[in-house]
């Protein structure tokens, strides 16, 4: 299988603190890859580096054959939830996504509506996001990550705030997306989610990554 992401000798320092320490890993296309580790282990920083949000100190990250920070600043065809999704609280879910979709101008109203339905929300709801539960905001964040139909998804704690029913729904959605050929990298605290969903699993501890599955 073809690798969609290759991370070679990546180190990231913030001042004197080494957050990523000589990371070497590759991720195959069309699979769900799990990242586990305690808070502060480096999972989120690695995801930010892959997305091009944070530059690496040493090493290189290649996504779809292009080096981040050299060939391109941000990978093409990527959707991400990293940390808490940020929305305009006085707008509906649909209007939030319409505003965000207007930045890239890749999609229209129907794709936005489809993404909202895909995560179990109502695109016609007038409820402001400020009145959403944590789980509803998380679903909307997933809709945002999915709406431009990306081939690569980076999801940091995607089940955050979801009840058992919501977790079951999202597991089915992620399996379906992988079956369609999408690649998902998922940082998750839940051993059960990782066990049920992931084809490969890497553990991070103090900035060091080890493949365990």
ABEGO torsion letter per residue (X at the ends): XBBABBBBGBBBBBEABBABBGBBBBBBBGBBBBBBEBBGAGAAAAAAAAAGABBBABEBBBBGGBBBGAABABBBGBBBBBEBBBBBAABBAAAAAAAAAAAAGABBAAAAAAAAAAAGBBAABABBAAABBAAAAAAAAAAAAAAAGBABBBBBGAABGBBAAAAAAAAAAAAAAAAAGBBBBBBBABAAAAAAABABBBBBBGGBBBBAX
